[in-house]
Amino acid sequence: MILVYSPDITPRHRYIFDFIFNDILGVASVLTSKKEEYSIWEGPTICYAEDYLGKGLHVRPHGLLSEKLVRESGNELFAWENIKRASNPVGSPFEISRDLDPFAIAFYLISRYEEYQAFDPDQHKRFPSSASVAYKYQFLEIPLVNIIADQVKTSLFPLYPLYSWPKVDYHFIPTFDIDIAFAHLGKGFLRSVAAYIKLIMKGETSQLNERIMTVLGKRNDPYDNFDFQFEVLKGSGLHPVYFILLGNYGKYDKNLSHNNKKFCRLIKKLSHKADLGIHPSYASFGRPGQITVEINRLSAISGRPVTLSRQHFLRISMPHTYRNLMQLDITDDYSMGYSDQVGFRAGTATPFFFYDLLKEEKTDLVIHPFIFMDSAFIDNLKFSPERAVIKAAEIVRLVKRYGGEAIGIWHNYALGETDIYLHWQSAFREIIKLAL
């Protein structure tokens, strides 16, 4: 057990010390503001104060943990360039100082402090990756919070060489967003006619032939590759999670109707082999009543309660999105990441409890950050399947080294082996192998 002395103990102190030690490093921590208790403690200690108490690791507070609410200024709170350089995974541990208060840095990142400040949203009203300090200072692709937690442990080791530290935990979770269950099947008369007319007008005879042959049952629907997914995962010990879009049809919500029998059979099939979560529709953003409708649809089809969620288009508004989900009895959210970049949006791969900065309280909602998404590789970074495997391997390797939950996102349409998605099935196979 680690005893931490701080003359000022706030909910932020309790939250971040618990996360660094309990969740990442696997050891218990206790906070005290009593000098007497600190002085007689026989185990490892940290003096988190301006004045050193003569024992343990001394960390001078930056001040962020003692503040309340969010600074309105967009000015950066830390010397991020120095932090990036000092936290190089292949470098030596940084020397803890006022600019490099590891606990304040960690709190800033996992509380998503910057997303409460003023920013220019993208076209989907999201916090853009380009606005983040991790992107600006080029540490988005390293689990900075896990690394500095490891460096805190490294700094404590010379002071307490006999203290036993557990091995950091690592596991991989393959997840899938089912935005469009089938490319051609189950679309209904009007949608099918519209699709045929569109293909004819564009002169895309090969796709027209594919659609006709699929509807006639003479070839498989390219998006119906779920058996392939389970074949790859078979024997791996990995347990997948599927997030199902069940919103009403719209510009950005193009899945089948929740009344479609083939779609319902697919959902029931998946429920027997994986965990299911809701994929709140684009149109449900800021509308908890609509999310309730979609959750009820999934629960009715699968016969199971729904407690997992990932936002369609990763639309998150702090803290409102997470507050809405908690009101709907969602316990775990998997939306924490960027649609156009890979890496660590919150600076960590370790799941964490959502901290509501406007209420200054730790909640019961668990946030599961993901580290890459196939559409980021394909649509935004323009990676080849081979290059995507290399990049995924680099990021997964860091999670294995520093601990956490490596989560990847795939879409069934991107595993359809059509057009720009050729050879992405092979990439999926390779990533699953390297993630074990």
Secondary structure in CASP SS format (residue, H / E / C, confidence):
PFRMAT SS
TARGET T0000
AUTHOR 0000-0000-0000
METHOD secondary structure of the structure
MODEL  1
M C 1.00
I E 1.00
L E 1.00
V E 1.00
Y E 1.00
S C 1.00
P C 1.00
D C 1.00
I C 1.00
T C 1.00
P H 1.00
R H 1.00
H H 1.00
R H 1.00
Y H 1.00
I H 1.00
F H 1.00
D H 1.00
F H 1.00
I H 1.00
F H 1.00
N H 1.00
D H 1.00
I H 1.00
L H 1.00
G C 1.00
V C 1.00
A C 1.00
S E 1.00
V E 1.00
L E 1.00
T E 1.00
S C 1.00
K C 1.00
K H 1.00
E H 1.00
E H 1.00
Y H 1.00
S H 1.00
I H 1.00
W C 1.00
E C 1.00
G C 1.00
P C 1.00
T E 1.00
I E 1.00
C E 1.00
Y E 1.00
A C 1.00
E C 1.00
D C 1.00
Y C 1.00
L C 1.00
G C 1.00
K C 1.00
G C 1.00
L E 1.00
H E 1.00
V E 1.00
R C 1.00
P C 1.00
H C 1.00
G C 1.00
L H 1.00
L H 1.00
S H 1.00
E C 1.00
K C 1.00
L C 1.00
V C 1.00
R C 1.00
E C 1.00
S C 1.00
G C 1.00
N C 1.00
E C 1.00
L C 1.00
F C 1.00
A C 1.00
W H 1.00
E H 1.00
N H 1.00
I H 1.00
K H 1.00
R H 1.00
A H 1.00
S C 1.00
N C 1.00
P C 1.00
V C 1.00
G C 1.00
S C 1.00
P C 1.00
F C 1.00
E C 1.00
I C 1.00
S C 1.00
R C 1.00
D C 1.00
L C 1.00
D C 1.00
P H 1.00
F H 1.00
A H 1.00
I H 1.00
A H 1.00
F H 1.00
Y H 1.00
L H 1.00
I H 1.00
S C 1.00
R C 1.00
Y H 1.00
E H 1.00
E H 1.00
Y C 1.00
Q C 1.00
A C 1.00
F C 1.00
D C 1.00
P C 1.00
D C 1.00
Q C 1.00
H C 1.00
K C 1.00
R C 1.00
F C 1.00
P C 1.00
S H 1.00
S H 1.00
A H 1.00
S C 1.00
V H 1.00
A H 1.00
Y H 1.00
K H 1.00
Y C 1.00
Q C 1.00
F C 1.00
L C 1.00
E C 1.00
I C 1.00
P C 1.00
L H 1.00
V H 1.00
N H 1.00
I H 1.00
I H 1.00
A H 1.00
D H 1.00
Q H 1.00
V H 1.00
K H 1.00
T H 1.00
S H 1.00
L H 1.00
F C 1.00
P C 1.00
L C 1.00
Y C 1.00
P C 1.00
L C 1.00
Y C 1.00
S C 1.00
W C 1.00
P C 1.00
K C 1.00
V C 1.00
D C 1.00
Y E 1.00
H E 1.00
F E 1.00
I E 1.00
P E 1.00
T E 1.00
F E 1.00
D E 1.00
I E 1.00
D C 1.00
I C 1.00
A C 1.00
F C 1.00
A C 1.00
H C 1.00
L C 1.00
G C 1.00
K C 1.00
G C 1.00
F H 1.00
L H 1.00
R H 1.00
S H 1.00
V H 1.00
A H 1.00
A H 1.00
Y H 1.00
I H 1.00
K H 1.00
L H 1.00
I H 1.00
M H 1.00
K H 1.00
G C 1.00
E C 1.00
T H 1.00
S H 1.00
Q H 1.00
L H 1.00
N H 1.00
E H 1.00
R H 1.00
I H 1.00
M H 1.00
T H 1.00
V H 1.00
L C 1.00
G C 1.00
K C 1.00
R C 1.00
N C 1.00
D C 1.00
P C 1.00
Y C 1.00
D C 1.00
N C 1.00
F H 1.00
D H 1.00
F H 1.00
Q H 1.00
F H 1.00
E H 1.00
V H 1.00
L H 1.00
K C 1.00
G C 1.00
S C 1.00
G C 1.00
L C 1.00
H C 1.00
P C 1.00
V E 1.00
Y E 1.00
F E 1.00
I E 1.00
L C 1.00
L C 1.00
G C 1.00
N C 1.00
Y C 1.00
G C 1.00
K C 1.00
Y C 1.00
D C 1.00
K C 1.00
N C 1.00
L C 1.00
S C 1.00
H C 1.00
N C 1.00
N C 1.00
K H 1.00
K H 1.00
F H 1.00
C H 1.00
R H 1.00
L H 1.00
I H 1.00
K H 1.00
K H 1.00
L H 1.00
S H 1.00
H C 1.00
K C 1.00
A C 1.00
D E 1.00
L E 1.00
G E 1.00
I E 1.00
H C 1.00
P C 1.00
S C 1.00
Y H 1.00
A H 1.00
S H 1.00
F C 1.00
G C 1.00
R C 1.00
P H 1.00
G H 1.00
Q H 1.00
I H 1.00
T H 1.00
V H 1.00
E H 1.00
I H 1.00
N H 1.00
R H 1.00
L H 1.00
S H 1.00
A H 1.00
I H 1.00
S H 1.00
G C 1.00
R C 1.00
P C 1.00
V C 1.00
T C 1.00
L E 1.00
S E 1.00
R C 1.00
Q C 1.00
H H 1.00
F H 1.00
L H 1.00
R C 1.00
I C 1.00
S C 1.00
M C 1.00
P C 1.00
H H 1.00
T H 1.00
Y H 1.00
R H 1.00
N H 1.00
L H 1.00
M H 1.00
Q H 1.00
L C 1.00
D C 1.00
I C 1.00
T C 1.00
D E 1.00
D E 1.00
Y C 1.00
S C 1.00
M C 1.00
G C 1.00
Y C 1.00
S C 1.00
D C 1.00
Q C 1.00
V C 1.00
G C 1.00
F C 1.00
R C 1.00
A C 1.00
G C 1.00
T C 1.00
A C 1.00
T C 1.00
P C 1.00
F E 1.00
F E 1.00
F E 1.00
Y E 1.00
D E 1.00
L C 1.00
L C 1.00
K C 1.00
E C 1.00
E E 1.00
K E 1.00
T E 1.00
D E 1.00
L E 1.00
V E 1.00
I E 1.00
H C 1.00
P C 1.00
F C 1.00
I C 1.00
F E 1.00
M E 1.00
D H 1.00
S H 1.00
A H 1.00
F H 1.00
I H 1.00
D H 1.00
N H 1.00
L C 1.00
K C 1.00
F C 1.00
S C 1.00
P H 1.00
E H 1.00
R H 1.00
A H 1.00
V H 1.00
I H 1.00
K H 1.00
A H 1.00
A H 1.00
E H 1.00
I H 1.00
V H 1.00
R H 1.00
L H 1.00
V H 1.00
K H 1.00
R H 1.00
Y H 1.00
G C 1.00
G E 1.00
E E 1.00
A E 1.00
I E 1.00
G E 1.00
I E 1.00
W E 1.00
H E 1.00
N H 1.00
Y H 1.00
A H 1.00
L H 1.00
G C 1.00
E C 1.00
T C 1.00
D H 1.00
I H 1.00
Y H 1.00
L C 1.00
H C 1.00
W H 1.00
Q H 1.00
S H 1.00
A H 1.00
F H 1.00
R H 1.00
E H 1.00
I H 1.00
I H 1.00
K H 1.00
L H 1.00
A H 1.00
L C 1.00
END
